[in-house]
Amino acid sequence: MSNPVNSKNRGRINVVLNHKPIEKMGKNESLFQSDYAKEEHDILTRFEEKLEEYVGLEEVKRLVNEIYAWIYINEKREELGLKASKQVLHMIFKGNPGTGKTTVARIIADFLHQMGVLAKGHFMEVERADLVGEYIGHTAQKTREVLKKASGGVLFVDEAYSLARGGEKDFGKEAIDTLVKAMEDHQHDFVLILAGYSKEMEYFLSLNPGLPSRFPIAIDFPNYTTEQLMEMVRRMLNEREYELTKEGEVHIRDHIRKIRHEQERTFSNGRYIRNIIEEAIRMQAVRLLRENVYDRESLLTMKREDFKFHSSHVKLN
């Protein structure tokens, strides 16, 4: 699809997604019902299918639908000689680690490239050390170099609040100022996504009154529910060709409920699930080696005792 957003007008979408645990969007709730429509809008159909592969991204799917519809309708407006407004697509992602922020950013970069909004669609992830220099003037230079490399794609700044952690005299402020200038001067050449813990990001945005208005799209990524995390467990084990016993499932669910309550502020969600699965696979290997049992059923089966949470080396955050 050609890029329909070439007007000088600067319209904005202002979408704040709660990303609350909701029922999974069924296929009959897709934007298009007929097979013909799905074929005609194959870009959106492909990205909807990609999002279905992940747990808990229903609200992101709705955002993708909105962006697609806006771009497509702008194209139709252009065909009739009507104005087609550009929109600023810089975004704020707020939430704990492992809630899907980086995954969603990568998907959005690819999607905007497929839609012709971004020339390259590459994904560039950076942190404070990549932007902040060691002396006056160094930070602006480093940040401009990063922005040059990010042109045509998505620049993803993780733990963005760290840019303001040193106060007025910290060089991080210089990085913020350089990013803000680029957002104004090259606002349609790239998409900037700032990500981090919710409270820290709220504080970060409050330090610069001009920042919030420059990010018309804000997505909150709350912790996954216990059932969503259990769905991750099942999917990860299935992908690796393991089967979990009922006792093992109850054991994991009880543990997840406990740590979600105790570590709500910093719980690493999907990252933690992946790590406990990988640790359990190692524990199962040790158990089978000790038992000297290598039949197919034993190799497939993951038991309760393979998840040794009381002595686990996996960090919660």
C-alpha positions as CSV (number, residue, x, y, z in Angstrom):
1,M,0.0,0.0,0.0
2,S,1.3,3.5,-0.9
3,N,1.7,6.0,1.9
4,P,-1.5,8.1,2.1
5,V,-0.3,10.4,4.8
6,N,1.5,13.1,3.0
7,S,-0.6,16.2,3.9
8,K,1.0,19.0,5.9
9,N,-1.9,19.0,8.3
10,R,-1.0,17.4,11.7
11,G,-4.0,15.6,13.1
12,R,-3.5,13.4,16.1
13,I,-4.9,10.3,17.6
14,N,-5.1,10.3,21.3
15,V,-5.6,6.7,22.4
16,V,-5.0,5.5,25.9
17,L,-5.3,1.8,26.2
18,N,-5.8,0.2,29.6
19,H,-4.8,-3.3,28.4
20,K,-7.0,-4.8,31.2
21,P,-7.5,-8.5,31.4
22,I,-10.4,-9.2,29.1
23,E,-11.8,-12.1,27.2
24,K,-9.7,-13.0,24.1
25,M,-11.1,-11.4,21.0
26,G,-12.6,-14.1,18.9
27,K,-12.2,-14.3,15.1
28,N,-15.8,-13.3,14.6
29,E,-14.9,-9.9,16.3
30,S,-12.4,-9.2,13.5
31,L,-12.8,-5.9,11.7
32,F,-13.6,-7.9,8.5
33,Q,-16.1,-10.8,8.4
34,S,-15.9,-12.1,4.9
35,D,-13.0,-14.0,3.4
36,Y,-13.0,-11.5,0.5
37,A,-12.5,-8.6,2.8
38,K,-9.8,-10.4,4.7
39,E,-7.9,-11.0,1.5
40,E,-8.3,-7.4,0.4
41,H,-6.9,-6.2,3.7
42,D,-4.3,-8.9,4.0
43,I,-1.8,-6.7,5.8
44,L,-4.2,-6.2,8.8
45,T,-5.3,-9.9,8.7
46,R,-1.6,-11.1,8.9
47,F,-0.9,-8.8,11.9
48,E,-4.1,-9.9,13.6
49,E,-3.0,-13.5,13.3
50,K,0.4,-12.6,14.6
51,L,-1.0,-10.9,17.7
52,E,-3.2,-14.0,18.3
53,E,0.0,-15.9,19.0
54,Y,0.6,-13.9,22.1
55,V,-1.2,-13.9,25.4
56,G,-3.0,-10.8,26.6
57,L,-2.5,-8.4,23.6
58,E,-6.2,-7.9,22.7
59,E,-6.1,-4.1,23.3
60,V,-3.0,-3.8,21.2
61,K,-4.9,-5.5,18.4
62,R,-7.6,-2.8,18.7
63,L,-4.9,-0.1,18.3
64,V,-3.5,-1.8,15.2
65,N,-7.1,-1.9,13.8
66,E,-7.4,1.9,14.5
67,I,-4.1,2.8,12.8
68,Y,-4.9,0.6,9.8
69,A,-8.4,2.0,9.4
70,W,-7.0,5.6,9.6
71,I,-4.3,5.0,7.0
72,Y,-6.7,3.1,4.6
73,I,-9.4,5.8,4.9
74,N,-6.8,8.5,4.3
75,E,-5.8,6.8,1.1
76,K,-9.5,6.8,0.0
77,R,-9.8,10.5,0.8
78,E,-6.8,11.2,-1.3
79,E,-8.3,9.4,-4.2
80,L,-11.2,11.7,-4.1
81,G,-9.1,14.8,-3.7
82,L,-9.8,15.3,0.0
83,K,-7.2,16.3,2.6
84,A,-5.4,13.4,4.2
85,S,-3.9,14.4,7.6
86,K,-0.7,13.1,9.1
87,Q,-0.8,11.9,12.7
88,V,2.0,11.8,15.3
89,L,2.5,8.2,16.4
90,H,5.1,8.6,19.2
91,M,4.1,6.3,22.1
92,I,4.5,5.8,25.8
93,F,4.5,2.2,27.1
94,K,4.1,1.8,30.9
95,G,4.3,-1.5,32.8
96,N,6.4,-4.0,34.6
97,P,9.1,-6.1,32.8
98,G,7.8,-9.1,30.9
99,T,4.4,-7.6,30.1
100,G,5.0,-7.5,26.3
101,K,6.3,-3.9,25.8
102,T,9.3,-4.8,23.6
103,T,7.3,-7.5,21.7
104,V,4.6,-5.0,20.9
105,A,7.1,-2.3,19.8
106,R,8.7,-4.8,17.4
107,I,5.3,-5.7,15.9
108,I,4.3,-2.1,15.6
109,A,7.6,-1.3,13.7
110,D,6.9,-4.0,11.2
111,F,3.2,-3.1,10.9
112,L,4.0,0.6,10.2
113,H,6.6,-0.3,7.6
114,Q,4.1,-2.7,5.8
115,M,1.6,0.2,5.8
116,G,4.1,2.6,4.3
117,V,4.2,4.9,7.3
118,L,7.9,4.1,8.1
119,A,10.4,3.9,5.2
120,K,12.5,1.1,6.8
121,G,10.5,-0.3,9.7
122,H,13.6,-1.4,11.6
123,F,13.5,-1.7,15.4
124,M,16.2,0.0,17.4
125,E,16.3,-0.6,21.2
126,V,18.5,1.7,23.3
127,E,18.9,2.6,27.0
128,R,20.4,5.5,29.0
129,A,24.1,4.5,28.3
130,D,23.5,4.6,24.5
131,L,22.3,8.2,24.7
132,V,24.1,9.9,27.6
133,G,27.7,11.0,27.2
134,E,30.4,11.8,29.7
135,Y,31.0,15.5,29.1
136,I,29.1,18.6,28.0
137,G,28.1,18.3,24.3
138,H,28.8,14.6,24.1
139,T,25.2,13.6,25.0
140,A,23.7,15.6,22.2
141,Q,26.1,14.1,19.7
142,K,25.5,10.5,20.9
143,T,21.7,11.0,20.8
144,R,21.8,12.6,17.4
145,E,23.8,9.6,16.1
146,V,21.2,7.2,17.5
147,L,18.3,9.3,16.0
148,K,20.1,9.2,12.6
149,K,20.3,5.4,12.7
150,A,16.6,5.2,13.9
151,S,15.4,7.3,11.0
152,G,12.7,5.4,9.1
153,G,12.0,3.0,11.9
154,V,11.1,2.7,15.6
155,L,13.4,4.0,18.4
156,F,12.6,2.2,21.6
157,V,14.0,3.7,24.8
158,D,13.7,1.2,27.7
159,E,13.7,2.5,31.2
160,A,13.4,6.0,29.8
161,Y,12.8,7.5,33.2
162,S,16.5,6.9,33.9
163,L,17.3,9.9,31.6
164,A,15.9,12.2,34.4
165,R,17.3,10.4,37.4
166,G,20.3,12.8,38.0
167,G,18.3,16.1,38.2
168,E,19.0,19.3,36.4
169,K,22.8,18.9,36.2
170,D,22.7,15.4,34.8
171,F,23.5,14.9,31.1
172,G,20.3,12.9,30.7
173,K,18.4,16.1,30.5
174,E,20.4,17.0,27.4
175,A,19.4,13.6,25.8
176,I,15.7,14.4,26.6
177,D,16.0,17.9,25.0
178,T,17.6,16.4,21.9
179,L,14.9,13.7,21.6
180,V,12.2,16.4,21.9
181,K,13.7,18.5,19.2
182,A,13.9,15.6,16.9
183,M,10.3,14.7,17.6
184,E,9.3,18.2,16.4
185,D,11.8,18.5,13.5
186,H,11.4,14.9,12.2
187,Q,8.1,13.9,13.7
188,H,7.0,11.8,10.8
189,D,10.4,10.3,9.9
190,F,10.5,7.9,12.9
191,V,8.4,6.7,15.8
192,L,9.8,7.2,19.3
193,I,8.5,4.8,22.0
194,L,9.5,5.5,25.6
195,A,9.0,2.6,28.0
196,G,9.4,1.8,31.7
197,Y,7.7,1.1,35.0
198,S,4.4,2.9,35.3
199,K,5.0,5.1,38.4
200,E,8.5,6.0,37.2
201,M,7.2,6.9,33.7
202,E,4.5,9.1,35.2
203,Y,7.1,10.9,37.3
204,F,9.4,11.3,34.3
205,L,6.6,12.8,32.2
206,S,5.7,15.2,35.0
207,L,9.3,16.7,34.9
208,N,8.8,18.2,31.5
209,P,5.4,19.8,30.9
210,G,5.8,19.5,27.1
211,L,6.5,15.8,27.0
212,P,3.0,14.2,27.6
213,S,1.4,16.1,24.7
214,R,4.1,14.8,22.3
215,F,3.0,11.2,22.9
216,P,-0.6,10.9,21.8
217,I,-0.6,7.1,22.2
218,A,-0.1,5.7,25.7
219,I,-0.4,2.0,26.4
220,D,-0.6,0.6,29.9
221,F,0.7,-2.9,30.3
222,P,-0.6,-4.3,33.6
223,N,0.6,-7.5,35.1
224,Y,-0.8,-10.6,33.5
225,T,-3.5,-12.4,35.4
226,T,-2.8,-15.8,36.9
227,E,-4.7,-17.6,34.2
228,Q,-2.8,-15.7,31.5
229,L,0.4,-16.7,33.0
230,M,-0.7,-20.3,33.2
231,E,-1.6,-20.1,29.5
232,M,2.0,-19.0,28.9
233,V,3.2,-22.0,30.9
234,R,1.1,-24.3,28.8
235,R,2.2,-22.7,25.5
236,M,5.9,-22.7,26.4
237,L,5.9,-26.3,27.5
238,N,3.9,-27.4,24.4
239,E,6.4,-25.6,22.1
240,R,9.2,-27.5,23.8
241,E,7.2,-30.8,23.6
242,Y,6.6,-31.3,27.3
243,E,3.4,-32.3,29.1
244,L,2.6,-31.0,32.6
245,T,1.0,-33.3,35.2
246,K,-2.2,-32.0,37.0
247,E,-0.2,-31.9,40.3
248,G,2.4,-29.8,38.5
249,E,-0.2,-27.4,37.2
250,V,-1.7,-26.9,40.6
251,H,1.7,-26.4,42.1
252,I,2.7,-23.7,39.5
253,R,-0.7,-21.9,39.8
254,D,-0.4,-21.7,43.6
255,H,3.1,-20.3,43.3
256,I,2.1,-17.7,40.7
257,R,-0.8,-16.5,42.8
258,K,1.5,-16.1,45.7
259,I,4.2,-14.1,44.0
260,R,1.8,-12.0,42.0
261,H,0.4,-10.8,45.3
262,E,3.8,-10.4,47.0
263,Q,5.7,-8.9,44.1
264,E,3.0,-6.9,42.3
265,R,5.2,-3.8,42.1
266,T,8.2,-5.4,40.3
267,F,7.0,-8.8,39.1
268,S,8.7,-9.6,35.7
269,N,5.7,-11.6,34.3
270,G,6.4,-13.4,31.1
271,R,10.1,-13.2,31.5
272,Y,9.8,-15.0,34.9
273,I,7.6,-17.7,33.4
274,R,10.1,-18.4,30.6
275,N,12.9,-18.6,33.2
276,I,11.1,-21.0,35.5
277,I,10.2,-23.2,32.6
278,E,13.8,-23.4,31.5
279,E,15.0,-24.1,35.0
280,A,12.3,-26.9,35.3
281,I,13.6,-28.5,32.1
282,R,17.1,-28.6,33.7
283,M,15.6,-30.0,36.9
284,Q,13.7,-32.7,35.0
285,A,16.9,-33.7,33.2
286,V,18.7,-34.1,36.5
287,R,15.8,-36.2,37.8
288,L,15.7,-38.5,34.8
289,L,19.5,-38.9,34.9
290,R,19.3,-39.9,38.6
291,E,16.4,-42.3,37.9
292,N,18.1,-43.7,34.8
293,V,14.7,-43.6,33.0
294,Y,14.6,-42.4,29.3
295,D,11.4,-43.8,27.8
296,R,9.2,-41.4,25.7
297,E,6.6,-40.8,28.4
298,S,9.2,-39.9,31.0
299,L,11.0,-37.6,28.6
300,L,7.7,-35.8,27.8
301,T,6.4,-35.5,31.4
302,M,7.1,-32.5,33.6
303,K,6.3,-33.2,37.2
304,R,5.6,-31.1,40.3
305,E,9.0,-31.9,41.7
306,D,10.7,-30.4,38.7
307,F,9.5,-26.9,39.8
308,K,11.6,-26.3,42.9
309,F,10.4,-22.8,43.8
310,H,11.8,-22.9,47.3
311,S,15.4,-23.3,46.0
312,S,15.0,-21.6,42.6
313,H,17.7,-19.4,41.2
314,V,15.3,-17.5,39.1
315,K,14.9,-13.8,40.0
316,L,11.4,-12.3,40.3
317,N,12.4,-9.0,38.7
